[in-house]
C-alpha cells in the first residue's frame, strides 16, 4: 500500500515538474481566470441579494406625530387678497398619537362628510388681519406688507403684458418671414419655368431653321 502511494506521489511530482519545465521553456506566463470569475460571481451574488432584500423590505410605524407651529407675517405675493401668512420656525406643540387610535378616529368619521372645496380653503382678509393682530403684529406692519404685495403683483402683471406683446411680435415676424419665403419661392419657380419654356422655344426654332436650310440646299442641288 505504501509503495503504491509513494509511486502515485512520484508520478504526480514528475507530471507537475514536466508541466513547469514546459511552461518555462515556452517562456509564456499563464494567467488564471479564477480572479475574474470570482469577481463576476461576487457581483452577481451581491445584485441578487440586493434585489431580494428590496423585494422583502417593509416600512412600518406605530405612531403619528403632529407638530403645530405659530403663524407669522409672510412675504408670499401669490396671496389671493390681504396680508400673507406663513408658519413660524418655532414649534409650539407636539402631539403623539398611537396609530391604532388614529385609524379608529378616522374610521369613526362620517363617510358622507363633505370635503371642503377650493374656495372654502381661502382665508378672508378680516380673518388674516385678526390672526396677525392676535400674534402681536401692529396694524402698520400689516398695511405695509399688503402694499408691498400689491406692488409686486402689479410689477408681475406688467411683466406678463410685456411678455405677451413680445410673443405676439415674434409670432407676427415669424409669420411674415414664412409668407415672404413662400412668395419668393413661388416667383422663383415661375421665373425658372418661363426661362425653361423660352429655352425650349429657342431650341425648337433653331431646329426648324436647320431643317429649312437643309431642305433648300437639297432642292438647289
JONOR-V314571 format. One record per residue. PHI is phi in degrees with one decimal (999 if undefined). PSI is psi in degrees with one decimal (none if undefined). OMEGA is omega in radians with two decimals (* if undefined). Layout:
phi,psi,omega
PHI,PSI,OMEGA
PHI,PSI,OMEGA
//
This chain:
phi,psi,omega
999,-43.2,3.13
-66.6,-36.9,-3.14
-65.9,-38.0,3.12
-65.8,-42.8,3.14
-63.8,-44.9,3.14
-64.3,-36.8,3.12
-66.0,-40.8,3.12
-64.8,-41.0,3.13
-65.4,-41.7,3.13
-62.4,-41.3,-3.14
-65.6,-41.0,3.12
-66.4,-37.5,3.10
-65.1,-40.8,3.12
-63.1,-40.4,3.14
-64.7,-45.2,-3.14
-65.0,-39.8,3.13
-67.4,-37.2,3.11
-66.9,-39.6,3.08
-63.6,-41.6,3.13
-64.0,-43.2,3.13
-63.4,-40.6,3.14
-64.5,-40.2,3.12
-67.6,-40.7,-3.14
-67.9,-37.2,-3.13
-69.0,-34.7,3.12
-73.0,-23.2,3.10
74.0,13.9,3.14
-107.2,137.8,3.11
-90.1,131.0,3.14
-89.8,129.9,3.13
-107.8,135.5,-3.12
-90.0,143.5,3.10
-92.7,8.2,-3.12
-63.9,-43.5,3.14
-60.8,-43.2,3.14
-62.4,-43.2,3.13
-63.5,-41.6,-3.11
-65.4,-38.3,3.13
-66.4,-45.3,3.14
-64.0,-41.2,3.12
-64.2,-39.4,3.13
-63.9,-42.8,3.12
-63.8,-40.9,3.11
-62.5,-42.0,3.14
-64.6,-41.1,-3.14
-65.2,-43.0,3.13
-64.4,-40.2,3.11
-64.8,-43.0,-3.14
-65.4,-40.0,3.13
-63.5,-44.2,3.12
-64.2,-41.5,-3.14
-64.4,-40.1,3.14
-68.1,-38.8,3.14
-65.6,-38.4,3.13
-66.8,-29.9,-3.10
-96.4,2.9,-3.10
-74.4,141.7,3.09
-135.7,140.3,3.09
-108.3,121.4,-3.12
-128.3,150.2,3.05
-150.1,156.1,-3.07
-125.6,1.2,-3.11
-137.5,151.4,3.08
-117.2,122.9,-3.12
-102.2,128.5,3.12
-117.8,119.3,-3.14
-107.5,133.0,3.12
-114.4,133.4,-3.14
-120.0,151.1,3.06
-78.2,162.5,-3.13
-98.1,156.1,3.13
-144.6,174.8,-3.14
-73.0,122.1,-3.10
-94.1,178.5,3.14
-135.4,21.4,-3.12
-82.3,114.8,-3.12
-74.9,-3.8,-3.14
-83.7,7.9,3.13
-63.7,145.2,-3.07
-68.3,-48.7,3.11
-159.5,153.3,3.12
83.5,-159.2,-3.08
-91.8,135.1,3.13
-70.0,143.7,3.12
-119.8,138.7,3.14
-132.7,164.8,3.09
-84.6,138.7,3.11
-77.1,163.7,-3.13
-79.2,-15.6,-3.06
-92.4,128.0,3.09
-82.1,127.9,-3.10
-98.8,-21.3,-3.13
-157.0,142.0,3.11
-127.3,125.6,-3.11
-119.4,131.8,3.13
-113.3,123.2,-3.11
-119.5,136.3,3.06
-66.6,141.8,-3.06
-61.6,-40.2,-3.14
-64.6,-40.2,3.11
-66.1,-38.6,3.12
-64.6,-45.3,3.12
-64.3,-37.1,3.12
-65.8,-40.8,3.11
-66.0,-37.2,3.10
-67.9,-35.0,3.14
-70.6,-28.9,-3.12
-79.5,-10.4,3.12
-67.4,144.6,3.14
-63.2,134.3,-3.08
-68.1,-31.1,-3.09
-93.6,18.4,3.12
-66.3,130.7,-3.09
-74.7,132.8,3.04
-77.5,144.9,-3.13
-69.1,138.3,3.10
-78.7,171.8,-3.09
-63.6,-42.1,-3.11
-68.8,-21.7,3.09
-75.3,-15.8,-3.13
-85.5,-12.9,3.11
-73.8,141.1,-3.13
-100.6,125.3,-3.13
-62.9,162.7,-3.11
-63.1,-41.5,-3.10
-63.9,-39.6,3.14
-66.7,-40.8,3.11
-61.0,-48.4,-3.13
-62.9,-41.1,-3.14
-64.3,-41.0,3.13
-64.0,-43.5,-3.13
-68.5,-38.5,3.09
-64.6,-37.0,3.11
-68.6,-21.8,3.11
-89.4,2.1,3.06
102.0,2.3,3.11
-81.2,144.4,-3.13
-85.2,162.3,3.13
-65.7,-32.8,3.12
-64.0,-41.7,3.12
-65.2,-38.9,3.14
-66.0,-45.3,3.14
-64.0,-40.0,3.12
-61.9,-42.2,3.12
-65.5,-38.8,3.13
-64.8,-43.2,3.12
-64.0,-38.8,3.11
-65.2,-40.1,3.11
-64.4,-42.2,3.13
-65.2,-36.6,3.11
-64.2,-43.2,3.14
-67.0,-39.5,3.11
-61.7,-43.3,3.13
-63.8,-41.6,3.12
-62.8,-41.7,3.12
-66.0,-38.7,-3.14
-64.8,-43.0,3.10
-64.4,-39.3,3.11
-63.9,-38.7,3.09
-65.4,-37.4,3.09
-62.9,-46.2,-3.14
-61.4,-44.7,3.12
-62.6,-36.4,3.10
-64.5,-43.9,3.09
-64.8,-39.1,3.11
-62.0,-43.6,3.11
-62.3,-39.4,3.13
-65.9,-42.3,3.12
-63.5,-40.5,3.12
-63.3,-41.6,3.13
-64.7,-41.6,3.13
-65.4,-42.0,3.11
-61.9,-42.6,3.14
-64.1,-42.4,3.12
-65.0,-40.1,3.12
-64.2,-41.3,3.12
-65.0,-42.4,3.14
-64.6,-39.6,3.11
-65.4,-40.7,3.12
-63.2,-40.7,3.11
-63.5,-41.5,3.14
-63.8,-44.2,3.13
-64.8,-41.9,3.14
-64.2,-43.7,3.13
-65.1,-35.1,3.10
-66.1,-42.6,3.11
-65.3,-40.1,3.13
-63.2,-41.4,3.12
-64.0,-41.2,3.13
-65.5,-41.2,3.13
-64.2,-42.7,3.12
-62.7,-39.4,-3.13
-65.9,-44.1,-3.14
-65.6,-38.9,3.12
-66.2,-38.6,3.11
-66.2,-38.7,3.10
-65.2,-38.6,3.11
-63.5,-43.1,3.11
-62.3,-40.7,3.11
-62.9,-40.5,3.12
-64.5,-41.1,3.12
-62.5,-42.0,3.13
-63.5,-41.4,3.14
-64.0,-41.7,3.12
-63.9,-41.0,3.12
-62.7,-40.6,3.11
-64.0,-42.4,3.14
-63.3,-39.8,3.12
-63.8,-42.2,3.12
-62.5,-43.6,3.13
-61.1,-41.4,3.13
-64.5,-39.3,3.13
-64.2,-44.1,3.13
-63.1,-39.9,-3.13
-64.9,-43.7,-3.14
-65.0,-39.6,3.12
-62.8,-42.4,-3.14
-64.3,-39.8,-3.14
-67.3,-40.9,3.14
-63.4,-39.4,3.13
-68.0,none,*
//
